[in-house]
């Protein structure tokens, strides 16, 4: 993937998928002890503070005057809209159904990357994106029979669209800014905005300082938001946005596997089929067409 070695790319993707996959069950438990918007805002803002301690020595890399627009747009789409709408939307839909809609994002990224970035859209890539999305649907099939809230569906769709736009915008404009400063500013500004909204609409007194709440808050503030997003941004900037986004199809799978192990839920045929579809999805999207001879090379170069 671009500047990254294959080994480093695999390690970063594995870290990202594992951390984001664990977020679902950890946050679900923590939300029993806190209002959702306050929890989202506080863990994001706290993550920004942790990163700020690390980034202060790199203050010369911020270039705020030249790049304020990149920081602003990325913060709006990747943090405020993505985390804010996701947190609110989960109150209207079961997490499985909500995740199915949100993880339409890789398909949207594939389309936007082709339209906006000029990334190649081969038949195999289209097939891979479709298979991955269906894999997520199969995994979350039990939740699809639940009562559907129109508001929840709309919020989930906007969440997916916001994440897709933020990802493609990052790929297009992210090279102008320092990756660590970008994540830091996003966490600080986005977390502060969500916290203010939470204080205005929710009650601080509703927060219960239990071990599950504190654990969820710290997990999000250290791993779930700053470190995971930093890995995601590095991957997107170094490779094709659609290929990186497709790997996030594994996140709902990891979340379900963790639930199966921790909550002793049975391994279902849906889980197995979904896994197979997602594996094929990642293979097809990342498949590199073979060039057999010099004529093929010349034809490919002339396009």
Secondary structure, 3 states (H helix, E strand, C coil): CCCCCHHHHHHHHHHHHHHHHHHHHHHHHHHHHCCHHHHHHHHHHHHHHHHHHHHHHHHHHCCHHHHHHHHHHHHHHHHHHHHHHHHHHCCCCCHHHHHHHHCCHHHHHHHHHHHHHCCCCCHHHHHHHHHHHHHHHHHCHHHHHCCCCHHHHHHHHHHHHHHHHHHHHHHHHHHHCCHHHHHHHHHHHHHHHHHHHHHHHCCHHHCCCCHHHHHHHHHHHHHHHHHHHHHHHHHHHHCCHHHHHHHCHHHHHHHHHHHHHHCCCCCCHHHHHHHHHHHHHHHHHHCCCCCCCHHHHHHHHHC
